[in-house]
Amino acid sequence: MMVLDSREAIEQRETAILAPYAAHSAQSLGRTYPQAEHPFRTAFQRDRDRVIHSTAFRRTEFKTQVFLPHEGDHFRTRLTHTIEVAQISRTLARALRLNEDLAEAIALVHDLGHTPFGHAGEDVLDDLLHDCGGFNHNNQSLRVVDILEQRYSGHPGLNLTFEVREGIAKHETKIKISGPEFASHTYPTLEASLVDLADEIAYNAHDIDDGLRAKMIALDDLKPLAIVAGSNLSGTKISATRGIVSDQETQNDLVRYLVNTMATDVLLETSRRIESHSITDIDAVYHSSERLCGYSATVTEQVIELKTFLRQRIYRHERLLAMSNRAREIIDTLFAQFDEYPDKMPARYQAMLRTERKELVIADYIAGMTDRYAEKIYEAEQ
């Protein structure tokens, strides 16, 4: 006889399996617009599903991560990067007995507010919105899930749980989002903090991979980095089973090594901090005296060195700087066009002008565009 797994049964299993300081679905702080619970899915499972089915999530397939998608079929896009972050997040959460569904939901939602053309596009909008407080993709992600997505007749946005929305607001970036509803917690859930690290692990390793694929750097350039010590990059290129190892095989091995090295260190260091701070419940996580998820001191230094290398050798490469200039030209032109002729925006954005500043509405519209759509509208205006 088949017995269906109910939401209550899943929540009971969480109580039995998850650590006491994990975010338990049944204890969620709820949604802005109260809703009846689903019979077969927990609150965090529903959040994950709502994100995956959103328009903004589908658009990430055609948004630049670092390299323009049309330059090659194998470069990461914002979507494939997001999937990789979700995979690493689930692995970390499971090993620490945290809530995998919450970690996955936060990972899948964390980049929905990114503009076309990667961080170059974000920098342009930040300049254009200087008098309105600037532009930040985390804040934009909140606007997407709270306001801009229109999938339900009873409320705006996706109506996600507090825990997922707090994970967006407290995502670790240079610019912090301040909001009274999140002010009572010094830190978000451990699941949210792990997503921050999974994001960094993914782009550190995979930007190296894409940089090698784009031939901006060579394998030999990486040998001085401390974090690659112990990888096959520093040793022999002879395999007992495969014979001579190709550069592509070495590259693949190196990327796996980098992900595994950083992820394993995070697990060991986070576990140590949880124990040393005697964390026994989620309130202790919220009000901890320091961030509980992180690298060890040694790997922290190695990651700083790796990120410096990425910034100097890839992010500031002349090819990417040329893309930044192109992004600025396109977004500057589109912003000016919609500022002068707001009726060229879709009707729903024109309606928003009655309650929102025009600059913010224009930014909402442009930030939601894919790279190719922004280029299409730009070319039509020439």
N, C-alpha and C positions, 0 to 999 in steps of 0.2 A: 504494500500500500504506500503510495507516494504522499508525503506530508510536505506542504509548502513551508518555506522558511519565512516567518513573519518578521515585521520590523521589531516587535517586542523580543523575539528570539535572538535577533542579531544584536540588539542592545544588551540583552542578558549575557551574550557571548563576549561582548566588549568588556563588560564588568568583570568577567572571569579571566580574560586573557590580557587586557591592556594594563599598563602600569597605572597606579593611582594618580599620578601627575599627568597622565594623558588627557586629551579632550574627549570626553565620552559624549556620544551623540545625544543620549537621553538628557544630558545636563547642559545642552546648548543654551546660550543666553537669548536665543530666539531670533525672530525676523521683525523687520519694521512693520510689516502688515501681517498680523497673525493669520495662520492657515492651519487647517486640519492636517494631522500627520498622515503620511502615506502608509497603507497597510503592509507594504513589502520593502520599503526603502527607508533608511535613516535620513535624518535631516542633511547630513553631510554628503550622502550619496545623491540626494536630490540636487544639492548645490553643484556637484560635479557634473551631473547630467544637464542641468540648466546651462552651464557654461559651454559644454560641448555642442549643444544645439543652438547656441546663440549665433547671430549674424557676425558679430565682432570676432568670434573665434574662427569662423570660416575664412574671414578676410586675412587672418594672419598667414595663410598659405602664400599670399602674394605680397607680403611685406618683408623688406630687407632685414636680415639680422646684422651682418657685416658686409657681405659681398652681394652685389645685385644678382637676383636669381637668374636673369637671362644670360649672365656670363658663364654659366655652367649648370648642368642638371644636378650636380652633387653638392653644391654649396648649401649650408643651412639657411633656411628661411626662418621667420619668426615662429612659424608653426612647428617645424621640425625641432627647433631649439626648445620650444615649450614641451613637446613630447619627451624630449631627453631629460628635461628638468623634472617632469612628472615621474619618470622611471627612477631616477636617482632618489627623488624624494620618498617614493614608496619603499625603496630598499632601505634607506636610512630609518624611516619611521618603523618599519617592521622589526629591524634589528634592535631598536630601542623600546619596543612594545608600545609605540604610540599609534595614533589613529591614522591608518593609511588613507582612508577615504578623505579625511580633512586635508591631509598633506597633498593628496592628489588634486583636490578641488582648488586649493590655493595656488598650486603650481600651474594648473591649467588657466587660471584667471589672471596671473600676475603680470602678463604683458599685453592685455587687451587694450590698454590705453596708448600703446606705442604708435607713433606716426608712420607714414610712409618714409622710406629712405633711411631707416634706422635712427641712430642717435643724431645724425646730421639733421634730419627733419625736426627732431625735438628741439635742437639748439636754435633753429630758425624761429619756430613758434615761441620759444622762450623769449627771444629778443623782441618779437612782434607784440607780445603780451606783457612787455615790461611794466607798463602803467596799470596793468590789471593783476599784478602779482606773479607774472611769469607763467610758464607752462611746465608741468611735471607729469611724466607718464603714469606715476602711481596715482596721483590725484585724478588724472584722466580715466584710469581704470575704474575708479570709484564712480565717476560720472557715468561711465558706460553701463555698469551694472545697476546703478541706482536710478538713472534717468533715461539714458539714450536708447537702451535696448527696449523694444516694444513688442513683447510676446504674450502679454496677459491683459485681458480686458479690465481686471479689477484693480490694477495698480501699475505704476510706472516701474521700469527696470525689471531685474530678475528676482528681487526680493530675497537676496541671499542671507544666510545666517550671520549673526554678529561676528562669529569667529573667522569666517572667510573674509568678511569686509575689513576686520581689524588686521588680518594678515596682509591685505593690500595696503592699508594705510601705514602699517609699520614695517613695510618691506625696506630693507637696508639700502639706502641711497644717499647721495650727497645732500639732497634737499629733503627735509623731514616734513611730513604732513601733520598739521596740528588740527585736532578736532575734539570738541568737548566730550563727545560720546565715547572716545577712546582714551581719554585723559586719566581715568582711574587706574589703568594698568601701566606699570612701568615697561613691561615687556608683553608681547603677545604669547600665544600658545607655543609650546616647543615645536609643534608641527609647522607653524609659520616660520619660526627661526630656522628650522632645517631647510625649508624651501629657499630661504635666502642663500644658504650655503650651497644647496644643490644647483641653484642658478649660477653661482660663481664657479663651481666645479665644472659645470657643463660648458660655459663659455670659455673658461681658461683652456680647457683641453681641446675643445672643438674649434676655437679660433686658431689655435696652433695647427690643427688638422687642415682647416680651410686655407690658412696662410701658406702651408706647404703645397697644397693642391694648386693654389694660385701662383706658385713659384715666387712669392714675395720673400720667402725665407727658404733656407736649405737645412737639412738635418744636421749638418756640421755646425750650423749657427747655434743650435740648442745645447751642444755639449758643455759649454761653460756653466749652464744653469744648474744650481744645486739640486733642484727637484728631480732632475733626470738621472742623477747618480743612482746606480743600481738597476737602471733599465738596460735593455739590450743595445741601446744607442751607444752606451759606453763600453760595451763588450764585443765579443765576436759576432760576426754575421754568418756563422756556420751553424746550421741546425742538424742535429743527429738524425732527424726523420725526413727533413726536406732538402738537405744539402745547402747550397748557397741561398741566403735569404735576400730577397729583393728589397730595394728602397721602399716600395709600397708596403711590403709586409712589415718592415721595420717601423714605418710610420704608423701602421695600424696597431702594432704592439705597443708603441710609445703612447699613443692616445689612451689605450686601455690601461696602461701603467699609470698614467697621470690621474685618470679618473679614480682608479682603485686606491692609489696612494693618498689622495686628498680625502676620499670618502671614508676610508678605513681610519685615518687620523681623526676625522670629525667624530666618528662613532666612539673611539677610545677616549678622546678628550671630553666629549659631551657626557659620557658615562661617568668619567672621573669628577666633573664639576657637579653633576647631580648628586653624587654620593658625598662629596666634600661639603656641599651646602645643605645636606640633609633634606632634600626636597621630597616631600611626602604627599603633596596634593597640588592641584592646579593653582590654588591661590598663592602658594609659595613660588610657583613659576611666574605668575603675574607680578609679584612684588619682590623678586630676587634682587640682590644687591649688585649682581653683574649678569651679563648675558650668559646663559647656560650652554648654548650651542656654539661651538667654535673649533678652531684648529689649535694644536699644541703650539708652544712658542717657536719651536724649530720650524714646523711647517708654515706657520704664519710668515716667518721671514722668507721662506722659499717661495710662497705664493706672492708676496710683495715683489720679489725679484722677477718672477714670471710675468706678473701684470705690467711691470715696468718695461720688460722686453716686448710684450704685446703692444703697448702704447707707442714705443719708439720705433719698432720695426714693422708693425702692421697698421695700427689705427692712424698713424701719421704718414703712411706711405703715400706717395704722390698720386697713385691710382685712386685711393680712397678720398684723398683731399679733392681730387677732381670731381668725384661723386658728390662730395659735400657742397661744392660750388654749384653743381647742377641742381641739387636739392634746394639750395637757397634761392636760386633763380626761379624754379618752379613754384615753390611755396610763397615766395614774396609776390610773384605775379598773381597767383590765385587769390591770396589774401587781399591784395589791392582791388582786384576785380569784384570780389564779393562785398568788400567794404563800400565800393561805389555803386554796385548794382546788386543789392541783397536779394532781389527778386530772381536772380539766377540760381539761388540755392533751392533745394526741394522745399515743398510746402511746409513740412513739419518744422524745418529750421526757421522758415519765415515766421511761423506761429510762435516759436520760442523767443523771437525778438521782442514780443510784448512783455516778457517778464525777465529776460536776461540781457546783459550787455552785449552789444553787437559783436564786439571783438571775441568774446567767449563763444558765441554761437558759431562764428566763422571758424574758430579753432576746433570746435566740436566736429564740424563738417569736414574740414581738411584732415584732422587727425584720424578720422574714421576711414579715409581713403586708402586703397591699396596703391602700391607704387605705379602700377600700370594705369589705374584709373586717373590718378593725379596727372600722369603724363598725357593721357588722352584729353582731359579737360584743358590742360595747359596748351597742347597743340591746337585745340579747337579755338582758343582765344588769340592765336597768333595771326 
